[in-house]
Amino acid sequence: MTAAVSPRPAWTPRRKRLLLLASVLLAAGIATALVLRAFNDNLVFFLTPTQVAQGQATGKDGVRIGGLVQQGSIQRGTGQNLEVRFVLTDMAHTVPVVYRGVLPDLFVEGKGAVAQGRLDAGGQLVASEVLAKHDENYVAPGVELPKVR
């Protein structure tokens, strides 16, 4: 005589926990992928003029180019015209930049700067933002540091 085998219930507590765990892992994976994609879409890479000359900036909507402001390259607009033209260099290659707006106080020839914008067909950077870099010894005007002996 054979005993009748009763079928296992489809949703045992163990299967429910496994399904819940799989669902949570899937949701976490999808959330991580969406966050990483959003970061990647909003990244603006920092390039040097040499990298721009090598073509690494082609096909990008926005670029950041950093280098030194070439000596004698700053040309300011006259009157109410806030257009400024200058050249960024890494001592090997140069990138001409045009910017409309007020430049930071630390922006001077021979010092570091970062310009963000888009490259036009002629290879000129039409900047929407210009940042002046300073060294680690920068102190804001009006602030006195204690003297080191």
Secondary structure, 3 states (H helix, E strand, C coil): CCCCCCCCCCCCHHHHHHHHHHHHHHHHHHHHHHHHHHHHHHCCCEECHHHHHCCCCCCCCCEEEEEEECCCCCEECCCCCCEEEEEEECCCCEEEEEEECCCCCCCCCCCEEEEEEEECCCCCEEEEEEEECCCCCCCCCCCCCCCCC
